[in-house]
Structures are given as C-alpha cells and as structure tokens.
Amino acid sequence: MGSRYTEEEYFNNGFNKLLGMKLVEVENGRAVISMEVKPEHFNPAGIVHGGVLFSLADSAAANAAVSYGNKVVTVNSDIKYLRAVTNKTKVLTATAKELKHGKNICFYEVAIQNDEKEDVAYVSLSYINLQG
C-alpha cells in the first residue's frame, strides 16, 4: 500500500471490520478483498443483502485507489447484480482494477465472485482524490 497508510490504519477497522472483510492483496491500482458470508449478511429472502455486495466492491475499489497514498471518496457508482448469493456460498471475493488514475478523478471496475468463481456482481465506481 502507498507510503501514507498501513493496512491496520486504513483497512482493519470500522465498517470493513464490522462486515468481516479481509485485504488479500493490494498494489497500485488493484486490490483484492475477501469476506466470509455470515448469517447477518442475509436479507429476509435468504440471500446476501445487495448492500453487503456493494460495500465489498466499494472497499475493494477504494483500496485500489488509495494504494497510491491519497485519500479518496466515492462520487459515483453503478452495480449490476448477476446472481443471488445463497447460504451455499462461504466466501465472496472482490477484485478491483483501475481503468484510469487521473489527478482528480479515478475510475475502477470490480468483479465479485462466489466460491465457484462465478461472477455475482459487477460494479463500476469513480472516486475523487481529496488531495488533487
């Protein structure tokens, strides 16, 4: 991760910790995050809540963006849910890749996969660099 942040300072706290996310790998413009699926992640229909999937994607893309050492916040996002995540899935993995690293705005795409390596959601996000 960039020189300004350590994993403990930036990732292993707050909302990421609450949802049980784990930073698997990070390099400039790319990040992989995994999350064990827990009973509290399910909605009344018996599938993982869409907000959980979005949060996983947002954390993956944000970590790819801050890998350069800058602080960012989300300015736009678009999520496509491809298949339901049921109790058969034990771990979700989000892989974020950078499309463009601009001085002020950065663009990322995230694929979330289940245990079977099937895509369950696809997310596009843009961030503003707060230090731009």
N, C-alpha and C positions, 0 to 999 in steps of 0.2 A: 504494500500500500504506500501511497505517497508519504513524503517525509513529515508531514504535519500531523498525521493521525496514526495511532496504533489500533489494532483490531479491538483491543479491550476498551479503549476510549470511545471508538466510534461505533463498533458493531455489537458487542456483547453487553448491551444494556437496553433499558426502556422497552419499546414496543417489540423490537427484534427478539429480545429475551423472553418477553411475555408470550409470544407466539411459538417460541422454541426453535427459531431459525439458527442455522449454523453456517458460517462462512467457510466454504470448501476451498475456493481459490480466488485470487484477485490479481490482476495485472492491469497496466494502463489500458483503459477502455474495455475491459472484460471482467466479469465476475460470475461466480457460480455459488448459489446458496441452496442448502437443502433444509427440509423441515419434516420432522416426524409428524404424521397425521394423528391427532388426538381426538377423543370424543367431543371435547368442547369446540372443535372446529366445524362440527356438522350443524346444518340447519334442520328445521323440523321435517323436511322431506327426506332426510337421511343421506344427504350429500354434503361435501365440504362447501361451506359458505363462499360465495363469489368474492366477498371482501377479503377472505383469507388468501385466496389465489392472487388477487390484486396486490395485497400487501407484500406477498412474497416477491412478485415481479417488481414492484416499486423499490423494494430493498435491494434486489439484485442490480437493477439499473443504476440506482443511486450509488451503490458501492463501486460500480464500474466508473461512474462519473467522478467520484471523489478520489479515485485511485491516483489522480494527478496532484492531489494535495489541496484542492479547492473545496469550498463549501458550496452546495447546490440545493435548490428546492425545485420540486416538480411544478411545471407550468401547464402541461397538457398531457393527456393520456388517452389511449383507446385500447380496450380489451375485447378480445373475441374468445368466448368460451366454446371449446370444441367438443368436449365430452365431460360427463359428470364424473366426479371423484367420489367413489363409494368407500365403504369400510374395507374393501379388498386392498386398497392402496395403503401402504405403510409409510412411504416416504415420497415427498414431492421434491423435485429439483428444478430450480430456475437458472437458466443460463442467459446472461445479458451480454450483448455485443454492441459495440459502438458503431453507429452509422456516420456520425460527424461530430468532431470535437471542435466547436467554434470558441471564439474568445468569450462570447456572452451566452450563447445557446448551444446545448449539446443534445444529440438525438441518439436513442437506443432502442433496440428490439430485444424482447425477452421471450424465450420459449420455456414453458413449464411442462415438465414430463412426469408421468407416474412411474411406478416400479417396473412396468413393462416397456419403458422408453417410448410410450405413446404420448404425443402432444395433447395436453388437456386445455391449454390456453395459450394465446399468443397476444403479446402486449407491445404497443409502441408508446414510448414516453419521451418527453422533452424536458430539459432542466435548464434553469438559468444559473449561471455562475455568479454567485454573490460577490465575488472578488474581481469580476470582469472589469 
